[in-house]
Amino acid sequence: MVKVLILYAPGINCNLETKIAFQTCGANVNEITIRRLEQKPSKLLSYDILVLPGGFSYGDSISSGKILSVYFKEFLRETVLDFLKRNTLVLGICNGFQVLLKSGLLGNGVTLTENANGRFEDRWVSLRVTDSNCVFTKGLNIIELPVAHREGRVIVEDVKYNRVLAYIGDNDEPIMEYPYNPNGSNNAIAGICDNTGRIFGLMPHPERFFLSNQYPGMWKDGIPHGMRIIKNAVDWVRERKV
Amino acid sequence: MRRIEIKRKDKIRGERIKQDMHDLGLSANSVEVLDVYLLYGDITDKQFEKIVEIVMDSVYEEWGLFEFPENARVIEIALNPGVMDPVAIDSLEVARKLGIKLDGIKILKKYIFYDTDDKTINLAKGRILLNPLIQHVVKGEEKLEGKIESKQKTPTVDLPSMNSEELLQLSRTMGLFLNQEEMKVISIYFSKEGKNPTIAELETFGILWSEHCSHKTMRGNVKILNLGAERKPRTFTKVRGGSEIRNLLKSTIMKVTEELKKPWVLSAFKDNAGIIEFNDKYAVCFKVETHNHPSALEPFGGSATGIGGVIRDILGCGLGAKPIANTDIFCVGNLDQSYSSLLKGVLHPRRILRGIVAGVADYGNKMGIPTINGSVTYHRDYTTNPLVYCGCIGMMPKNTVDKQVNNGDLVILVGGKTGRDGIHGATFSSGVMDETTQSEFGSAVQIGDPLREKNLLDALLIAREKALYNSITDCGAGGICTSVSELAEGIGVEVQLENVPLKYKGLSPTEIWVSESQERMVLAASGKNLKELKRVFDEYGSELTVIGRFVNSNRVKVRYKEKVICDIDLKFLIHGMPKIAKKALLPIKKDRGEGSKKIDKKFDKNLDVILMKMLSHPDIASKEWIVRQYDHEVQGATVIKPLNADAAVLKPLFIEGNKGIVVAHGLAPFYEDSYNNAASSLDEAVRNICATGGDPSQIALLDNFSWGNPEDQENMGKLVRACEALYDVAIVYSMPFISGKDSLYNEYESKNGKQSVPPTILVSGIGIIDDVNKTVTQNIKFLGNPVYIIGHTYPELGNSLLHRILQFSDGEEPDIRPERAIELYKRLYMSIKEGMVVSCHDCSEGGFGVALAEMCFGSGFGLQINLDNIPSSGLREPFSILFSESNSRFILEVDIKKKYEFEDIMTGVSYAQIGDVISTNKLIINNLLNIDITKLETKWKSKKL
């Protein structure tokens, strides 16, 4: 059985749909509060996938995901590094992505800030998957998912990073222009993966597109794209366990 | 005190201020915005560096104590003492958790203007940057206030010795808004009790007997002064006997529910929200509130706490429901109004609209509840009194609908801490506003803290699942005073106020008792569950405190330490208010003439100009700029999203099967006759649900009135007529009302006289839908499909959008023909369910013409329409046919393969095929109009803030 830990922190709000999406893919999912995990970090070590779901952890006070990333670094860093030594995966969605970036798990010199228009933005976007070793995006090319955030603009200093998801325009090329690129992200970055391909963070919400009736309009193109991202993760662990 | 100034590496925030200034005709060369953290307390340099690391982003920001050149002018803005700052609270908590012992943190906004004169900066400050009710410009050193002293001193009032005049004067000076008769009854009560009331006791009466809490107008009697007046357009029910209506609400709106006896209505007009059955396991509840007065003074805080308040209604409904969706409906003044025309103390409609949208977005999004339905209506008479309606829908297991406080249960306060914010909110919203309102009731303004409420929500739903408490209600208007008194009804309660956790020192006991600080609720729980309750609330970061006990005394007894500050007979407090009959003058029927005679042939040639004008009218223009700021998809349940259809459809993920919920609303304040206005609002709500595929036999309704001063006899007459209209239509539609709320006194007094809002009735509808996949959106979908209109068009252009644009004041307003309408809705439901209809849109403001254009937007197709076949009476001119606003009409795109089946279903009601979907992206109407959809769409999308 693939075991998934969904980390609940105050202000997180996409935990339920993330849980149901993973369950739909056959995973065994537990939701654990940060308070419990801080008390006993070793709990994490019995899981295969750690998911940081979307929402506004600690109200996004100071900046999005910042306070949770501080706690992550202060209280959970060692355990997470131990966790990663095994064949495990980490997925950060929206606020979870913000936490991964600000706690340095996806490298330094990259961060997320307010959308260029200064406003929260809920819309469906087209994305292109870059061919890479990222476990989560295997077999995907052009996909559609919804974004919903106020701080999703990726800012990169001059560093190497692994862009696996890019906002694209009508010609399927990465784009800076609003509303295709809904937040003004540098280099049209929508998602980043670490070098191992096992830690993945993205602004769009795969858990909001695991059922065909979540798509605006009629969906006829097979497995919903969000489902494919989540399924990739669950299948990858399952194959390694057999 | 140490100081951290944080600067971002780009100037986007400053550019935005510059743009806002530009919109006001002010110019600045360049503007910079900095965040300033003030750290109070003794900390080491190392600890200081740690805090810098926490509050600053090292990639995107830099910190320092910056110096600015000579051409720069700097102002710093801080929150007033007692105004809550969630970011400061949370930052302090992180620091403390990391072992840094700070006394406090304050956060300032620092604005730097380059090459800008003082006059411009002052205007920008007044119109954009500062609201003196909650903020001030920093002068000198900003202090951390640990204690904010109460001004209240007087312990008791010698009420029994006062004469009527003095009683009324006391009511005024204390801001109780109680009238002479009510004050007299209270005075007699205290004489009998043999004591002089305390301030807290008088405040308690002021709150529980306020219009806001007791709805004494709607639940009171009405004396009709002109019974013989003809009731236009007609009254379906027999004219009620006599000139006195006993309990207006009960004899109209609630009567619908009572007479219909729907078995699926589980609770109506009793709890914090109305409750209907969803399936054999679950129930759905729905409540809509107004938060008008606070939003007029502080738009962001007003709407945020509005949404926060209605969410707590849902959390406090039954034993607590899980909120699954929010709605928001705004009415504001015209955006292009000049600043010079604004009355003193009134904010500009642009600032109000931006603020209330941002408030809902911030609070609703952070609560993780999708905002799925809403609208904005503009009218000059909303300038001084903007309306903000906030709704929330929840789901709960059916066995948690009932609650019961037991003798001996603990009174438990959960959620946020108590401060001086929101004192007098209940009474303040029960009176009219004027230019002194700002200074007198500034304390009624509140800032929301969504994180505190989210923690409360999460903890509460776990505690409910574990059945750890027996009853619950929210702290809304009147705070602990109202919620504890209401919960204690039929039992009695003793409260110890010194146990209430405070935000800062210095509150008087009375202030603690009546404070309306947000994010708090009250539970009644058995002592044996206290330990587990504490564990759950602690795990989810929410505070929980025992503040008293429910005891069999039938009294509200409140102490601060040893001192009794309030001791009142509960039965008298809740039921002792004298019933006062308000006087009403019914509106007299006016002959409005046929209207539209002036529209002759010459207009026909300008159809494109007129249509574009209508599409760019703010009421019609796309609200996409607002909708996108709301998370409408969190919880993953939004099957039909806003922007796509007349109603939203939800299928909660935690429910098995395809059953779902459909939600919509209607609002037609532009119709002058309150009967037409109410009937059309109701019809629009139902139409919107049916256009999406809702089942007309499973719809429940909510009413929300926003009215001018009910002491005015004509206002009262209009209210009576509106209530009658809701009864007349709902009874025929067989749709029960399950909840409602009225906000009267939406009036502003100034030297130039009184300005009140147009009578505004919001009707919200919620329907249960058997299969969420059998629903339709509004945009046309397949080339070659036939397009139909169903419903009959009459010469009803009075106060229509066309007439308002052309400034014509004549013409009959839309009537309602409920028997015919409901027949149509049933057939529409069948045809959508059977998959015959692929898209559907109702005709409302702007009529048939506007609806046609809206169906084309974003579709990639066009429509070829022939007006000749439209079923209508008394209409010839194409303009009248296109823009009449007759109720109960829809445009449908029908699957060409099911055309004949569809026509079979519609036989016997007014319907006609009026055209087809065409491949060119054009709207073509006879030989009158041939226009590119993109041209229309650009106009439609041209209005945004």
Interface residues (C-beta under 8 A of the other chain):
Chain A: Y8 P10 G11 I12 N13 C14 L16 E17 I20 A21 T33 R35 R36 G54 G55 F56 Y58 G59 D60 S61 I62 S63 K66 I67 V70 Y71 E74 K102 G109 V110 T111 T113 E114 A116 G118 R119 F120 E121 D122 R123 P146 A148 R150 I155 E157 H205 E207 R208 F210 L211 N213 Q214 P216 G217
Chain B: R8 K9 I12 R13 R16 I54 V55 D57 S58 V59 Y60 P86 V87 I89 D90 S91 V94 K97 L98 A361 N365 K366 M367 G368 D449 P450 L451 K454 N455 D458 D538 E539 Y540 G541 V627 R628 Q629 Y630 D631 H632 E633 V634 Q635 G636 T638 V639 K641 N644 K651 L653 F654 V772 N773 T777
